[in-house]
């Protein structure tokens, strides 16, 4: 079945990912939604593909199923991510494997396959979800592994934007502050809100809106768009 446009979203079962699925459907895109566990959708224009993006072969399978079902891949949103805040010396080998597996290895495989499909069809858009802690480290949130991995995604966003600039593929990033999602228990919200100069948490809609802006901004590539209540500007 060929459709007008197709977006692939990782980490799509809840929070920002689920909001992105809804936002792209509202734009008229078919959506391929991946998460470690994700229930089938009753919307024929949403294909769910369960699988841990860190596991070899899963990223390729997501893109292959997108192509088999809808015939193309126009946008990939690398939203799946793991955040583990610990003092630097307490990170273990297992922590490193977990965080780099999702944030870097998972990114690499699915993005390579998506970019190959986009080159074949003459263009596309890749969006990476990172974190403003890479620009504005915070003494209350020790997060070296987030900076190591998501900082890499910020850098590769610019690298790929330039590599593909003449071939119709745009590559951007959205760099959130702390967003109100199931990842953050209610009792932490007061502390987390205070990390932002504007004094509140972000909402999933704030991130979805930023991604959709980038989707429609044909002259924007290599951009890291901060949606963080002022965090990256100072405190």
N, C-alpha and C positions, 0 to 999 in steps of 0.2 A: 504494500500500500504506500503510495507516495503522497506526501502532504506538503503544505507550503513550507513550513520551517519546523525544525526539531531541536529541542534543547535537552541536554543530558545534565542531570543534577546529582551529585554524590552527597551522601549524608542526608538523604531526602525524607527520612521517616518522621522527623519531628523538628521543632524549632525553626531555624532559619531555612533549612532545606525544604521543609513542608511549605513554608511561605513562598519560597521560590517556585515550587511546582505550581502552586495556585497562581502566582503572578505571571508565569509564562503561559499557562493555559488561558488566562484572561487576555493575553496578547494574541491568542489564536495558534500558539505553537502546540505541536505534540510534544510530550515530555517523557523521557526515559529516566526513571527515578531509581537510584541505587542506595541501598543501605545494608548493613550487616543482616538485619532482619527487617523485612518490609512486607506488608500484606498486599495481595493483589488489589488493583483499583477497579472500581466498577465503571470508570470512565474509559471508553475504548481508545481515547487519545492519550492515555497515561499507561505506559508499560513499566511495571516494577521488576527490577532485577536484583534479587537478594545476593549478597556476597560481601566479604570483608575486602575492601579495596587494597589493604596491605598485602593480601595473599597473591602470589604470582599467578597470572592468568585471569584474575577477576576483572581488572580494568579493560583488558582486551575483549573479554566476553561481553562486557556492558556495551562497548562500542559496536561489536559485531552484531549483538541483538538489536541495537538501534538501527543499524543499516539493513538488517534482514527484515525488520518490521516496517520501518518507515522510509527506507531508501536513502537517507542522508543524515548528516549531523551538522547543524548550523552553529550551535553554541554548546560549550562545555562549561559548567560552573563547578569548579573544584571546591566544594563546600565541606566535605568530610574532613574532620580534623580532631586531633586529640590535644588537650591542654592539661598539663600536669605541673602544678606549682609546688616546688620543693626547694629547700636550700641546695645550692649547687653540689656540695660534696655528698649529698644524700641520694642523688640519682644513681640508679643501678643499671647494669647492662640490660636487664629486662625492660626498664623504663625507656632506655635509649632505643631499643629495638621496637618497642610499641609505638613511640612517638615518631621516629623516623620512618617506620613502616607505613603509617597512614599519611603523614604530612609530606614525606618526600618520595618514597618508593611508589606509593599509591598514585601520587600526582604524576610521576614520570611515565608509568605504563599507560594509564588512561589518556594522558595528554598526547603522548606520542601517537597512539592509534587515532585519536580524534583529529590531530593535526594532519595526519596522512590522508584521512577522509576529506578534510576541508581543502587540502591542496588539490585533491582530485576533482572536487566539485567547483573549485574556483574561489573559495573564501569561507570565512567563518569568524567566530569570536570565542575567545577563551577568557574566563574570569576566575581569578584565584581569590579565595577568602583568607585573609591573613590576620594580623592583630596589631593594634597601635602600640602594644608593649615593645615591639621591635624598634620603634622610634623613640619611645618615651618610657624607659624602664622605671619601675616603681619599687621603692624599698619595701612596701608592704606586700608585694606580690613577686616573690622570687621565681623567675620563670625562664631560666637559661635555655632549657630545651625548646620552649616555644620560640625564643629569639633565634636560636640556632636554625630551626627548621622553617619557621614562618618568615624569618629574615631572608632565608634562601629563596623562598617563593617570591618575596618582593623583588629580589635581584633578578631572578629568572623571568619575571614578568617583563622587565625592561629588555632583557636580552632577547627573548622570543619576539617581543613587539618589533624590534629592529630587524631580527632575522627574517621575519615574515612581512615586513611593512610593504614591500612591493608586490606581494602575492595574495593580497586580499584577506589576510587573517589579522584581526586586531587582538591584542592581548592586554588585559587590564587587571587590576586588583582592587578589592574593597577591603579596607583595613578598619575593622570595627573596634569600638571600645567594648565594655561589658554589656551584653544584650540579655534581656529577660527571657531565658529559655529554661526548659526542665533541668538543664545542667546545673543551675544555681538554686539551691534551696531557699525558700522564702526568708529564713532567718538571716541569710547573708546579704539580703538586698540593701539594707541600710549602709553597711560597710562598702559594698560595691558601688552604690550610687555616689558615695562621697569621693570615689576615685576620679570622677568626671567633673571638670570645672562647672558644667551646667547643673550638677547636683542631682542627676537622675540616671537611671539605667536607660540604655537604648531599647527599642522594641524591634521585634523581628521585621516588622513592616519598614523600619528605617533602612535596614540592609537590603531587603527586597527592592525597595524603591531605588536605591543606589545602583543595584545591578541592572535594573530595567532602564535607568538613565543611560548607563554605559552601553547597554544593548542598542539603544537608539541613537547614540552619539557617534556617527560615522567618522568623524574627524578626530576622535580621541583614541589613542593607543599608547601603551607604555605608562599609563596613569595609575597611581596608587591613591585611590580616593578614600580619605579618612572620614569615617562616620563614627565619631567617637566622643561627641559632647565636648570637644575642645582639648581632649587629652594630649594629642600630639603637639599642640601649640604651646602647652605649658601648664602650670598648676599654681 
